[in-house]
């Protein structure tokens, strides 16, 4: 084939769907990698906060929590944990549903996740109302770290709820399909990250004080 023949054949090849399928880039979309990078950055911030908590704890002499503060009660944290972990189940279902072309199931799944996320923040608000009578962020390092870490996580839950609300509106408007659902996957990744971080917080701030020798 001459150079002229190749030039004439190029437009036809570009219009061939089989050629497009071969030339299309494979692997995860850029947006997904961006979300993974964002999650990794946020995970590093939480790791630094929890490391600070344990550093202060093990360099502080005397009781922990200090200042006569009682050991954290576990009932509400366990309820919050159940709510947040359960909220990931419908999100997994919704992500799977839209990838198989079931947008109505996605609407239901995201609504359930939103409801459970709001319930989590509601229980956390009632816990704060009880905690603030016992200690505040200004009382000591323990109080400062406790409220900083849990509030920082609560802000991430609120951010996740905003993302979910956007997905819900877009899903109701029919913006997602089996071939167009990557934003659902990105929001799902973020929400599962929020769940995993909460487990680390519960074990560190709520459970570990009960395990001292």
GIBEL-V936230 format. One record per residue. N is the residue number from 1. RES is the residue in three letters. D_CENTER is the distance of its C-alpha to the mean C-alpha in Angstrom with 2 decimals. Layout:
BEGIN
n=N res=RES d_center=D_CENTER
n=N res=RES d_center=D_CENTER
END
This chain:
BEGIN
n=1 res=UNK d_center=55.32
n=2 res=UNK d_center=56.29
n=3 res=UNK d_center=53.99
n=4 res=UNK d_center=54.98
n=5 res=UNK d_center=54.12
n=6 res=UNK d_center=50.68
n=7 res=UNK d_center=49.99
n=8 res=UNK d_center=51.09
n=9 res=UNK d_center=48.92
n=10 res=UNK d_center=45.73
n=11 res=UNK d_center=44.95
n=12 res=UNK d_center=45.50
n=13 res=UNK d_center=43.22
n=14 res=UNK d_center=40.46
n=15 res=UNK d_center=40.81
n=16 res=UNK d_center=40.73
n=17 res=UNK d_center=37.47
n=18 res=UNK d_center=37.97
n=19 res=UNK d_center=38.25
n=20 res=UNK d_center=35.10
n=21 res=UNK d_center=33.24
n=22 res=UNK d_center=34.61
n=23 res=UNK d_center=33.89
n=24 res=UNK d_center=30.32
n=25 res=UNK d_center=27.81
n=26 res=UNK d_center=25.95
n=27 res=UNK d_center=22.66
n=28 res=UNK d_center=19.14
n=29 res=UNK d_center=19.18
n=30 res=UNK d_center=18.82
n=31 res=UNK d_center=15.79
n=32 res=UNK d_center=13.81
n=33 res=UNK d_center=15.15
n=34 res=UNK d_center=14.26
n=35 res=UNK d_center=10.52
n=36 res=UNK d_center=11.04
n=37 res=UNK d_center=13.04
n=38 res=UNK d_center=10.74
n=39 res=UNK d_center=8.03
n=40 res=UNK d_center=11.27
n=41 res=UNK d_center=12.51
n=42 res=UNK d_center=9.83
n=43 res=UNK d_center=10.15
n=44 res=UNK d_center=13.83
n=45 res=UNK d_center=13.78
n=46 res=UNK d_center=12.36
n=47 res=UNK d_center=14.91
n=48 res=UNK d_center=17.58
n=49 res=UNK d_center=17.03
n=50 res=UNK d_center=17.25
n=51 res=UNK d_center=20.17
n=52 res=UNK d_center=21.82
n=53 res=UNK d_center=21.58
n=54 res=UNK d_center=23.30
n=55 res=UNK d_center=25.76
n=56 res=UNK d_center=26.89
n=57 res=UNK d_center=27.08
n=58 res=UNK d_center=29.30
n=59 res=UNK d_center=31.44
n=60 res=UNK d_center=32.16
n=61 res=UNK d_center=35.27
n=62 res=UNK d_center=35.74
n=63 res=UNK d_center=33.45
n=64 res=UNK d_center=29.67
n=65 res=UNK d_center=28.39
n=66 res=UNK d_center=31.36
n=67 res=UNK d_center=33.55
n=68 res=UNK d_center=34.12
n=69 res=UNK d_center=30.54
n=70 res=UNK d_center=30.02
n=71 res=UNK d_center=27.58
n=72 res=UNK d_center=24.27
n=73 res=UNK d_center=24.62
n=74 res=UNK d_center=22.36
n=75 res=UNK d_center=22.67
n=76 res=UNK d_center=20.13
n=77 res=UNK d_center=17.45
n=78 res=UNK d_center=18.10
n=79 res=UNK d_center=17.93
n=80 res=UNK d_center=14.56
n=81 res=UNK d_center=13.38
n=82 res=UNK d_center=15.07
n=83 res=UNK d_center=13.60
n=84 res=UNK d_center=9.90
n=85 res=UNK d_center=10.77
n=86 res=UNK d_center=13.07
n=87 res=UNK d_center=10.72
n=88 res=UNK d_center=9.31
n=89 res=UNK d_center=13.02
n=90 res=UNK d_center=13.92
n=91 res=UNK d_center=11.07
n=92 res=UNK d_center=12.58
n=93 res=UNK d_center=15.92
n=94 res=UNK d_center=15.41
n=95 res=UNK d_center=14.40
n=96 res=UNK d_center=17.45
n=97 res=UNK d_center=19.58
n=98 res=UNK d_center=19.35
n=99 res=UNK d_center=20.06
n=100 res=UNK d_center=23.16
n=101 res=UNK d_center=24.18
n=102 res=UNK d_center=23.31
n=103 res=UNK d_center=21.88
n=104 res=UNK d_center=22.86
n=105 res=UNK d_center=20.77
n=106 res=UNK d_center=17.70
n=107 res=UNK d_center=18.71
n=108 res=UNK d_center=19.06
n=109 res=UNK d_center=15.81
n=110 res=UNK d_center=13.71
n=111 res=UNK d_center=16.05
n=112 res=UNK d_center=15.48
n=113 res=UNK d_center=11.68
n=114 res=UNK d_center=12.48
n=115 res=UNK d_center=15.19
n=116 res=UNK d_center=13.38
n=117 res=UNK d_center=10.72
n=118 res=UNK d_center=13.87
n=119 res=UNK d_center=15.64
n=120 res=UNK d_center=13.25
n=121 res=UNK d_center=13.90
n=122 res=UNK d_center=17.50
n=123 res=UNK d_center=18.03
n=124 res=UNK d_center=16.63
n=125 res=UNK d_center=19.12
n=126 res=UNK d_center=21.90
n=127 res=UNK d_center=21.19
n=128 res=UNK d_center=21.47
n=129 res=UNK d_center=24.68
n=130 res=UNK d_center=26.06
n=131 res=UNK d_center=24.98
n=132 res=UNK d_center=26.44
n=133 res=UNK d_center=29.81
n=134 res=UNK d_center=29.76
n=135 res=UNK d_center=28.41
n=136 res=UNK d_center=26.91
n=137 res=UNK d_center=25.20
n=138 res=UNK d_center=28.75
n=139 res=UNK d_center=30.38
n=140 res=UNK d_center=29.46
n=141 res=UNK d_center=27.00
n=142 res=UNK d_center=25.31
n=143 res=UNK d_center=24.71
n=144 res=UNK d_center=23.51
n=145 res=UNK d_center=20.94
n=146 res=UNK d_center=19.81
n=147 res=UNK d_center=19.22
n=148 res=UNK d_center=17.79
n=149 res=UNK d_center=15.07
n=150 res=UNK d_center=14.17
n=151 res=UNK d_center=14.53
n=152 res=UNK d_center=12.43
n=153 res=UNK d_center=9.48
n=154 res=UNK d_center=10.73
n=155 res=UNK d_center=10.80
n=156 res=UNK d_center=7.12
n=157 res=UNK d_center=6.96
n=158 res=UNK d_center=9.95
n=159 res=UNK d_center=8.80
n=160 res=UNK d_center=6.28
n=161 res=UNK d_center=9.48
n=162 res=UNK d_center=11.59
n=163 res=UNK d_center=10.12
n=164 res=UNK d_center=10.60
n=165 res=UNK d_center=13.97
n=166 res=UNK d_center=14.97
n=167 res=UNK d_center=14.32
n=168 res=UNK d_center=16.30
n=169 res=UNK d_center=19.13
n=170 res=UNK d_center=19.33
n=171 res=UNK d_center=19.45
n=172 res=UNK d_center=22.17
n=173 res=UNK d_center=24.04
n=174 res=UNK d_center=24.03
n=175 res=UNK d_center=22.22
n=176 res=UNK d_center=20.67
n=177 res=UNK d_center=22.74
n=178 res=UNK d_center=23.07
n=179 res=UNK d_center=23.82
n=180 res=UNK d_center=21.39
n=181 res=UNK d_center=17.80
n=182 res=UNK d_center=15.98
n=183 res=UNK d_center=13.91
n=184 res=UNK d_center=12.67
n=185 res=UNK d_center=11.67
n=186 res=UNK d_center=9.84
n=187 res=UNK d_center=7.77
n=188 res=UNK d_center=7.32
n=189 res=UNK d_center=6.36
n=190 res=UNK d_center=3.52
n=191 res=UNK d_center=2.79
n=192 res=UNK d_center=4.47
n=193 res=UNK d_center=3.64
n=194 res=UNK d_center=3.03
n=195 res=UNK d_center=5.82
n=196 res=UNK d_center=7.62
n=197 res=UNK d_center=7.94
n=198 res=UNK d_center=9.32
n=199 res=UNK d_center=11.77
n=200 res=UNK d_center=13.00
n=201 res=UNK d_center=13.56
n=202 res=UNK d_center=15.44
n=203 res=UNK d_center=17.53
n=204 res=UNK d_center=18.37
n=205 res=UNK d_center=19.07
n=206 res=UNK d_center=20.18
n=207 res=UNK d_center=21.60
n=208 res=UNK d_center=23.14
n=209 res=UNK d_center=25.63
n=210 res=UNK d_center=27.15
n=211 res=UNK d_center=27.79
n=212 res=UNK d_center=30.17
n=213 res=UNK d_center=33.62
END
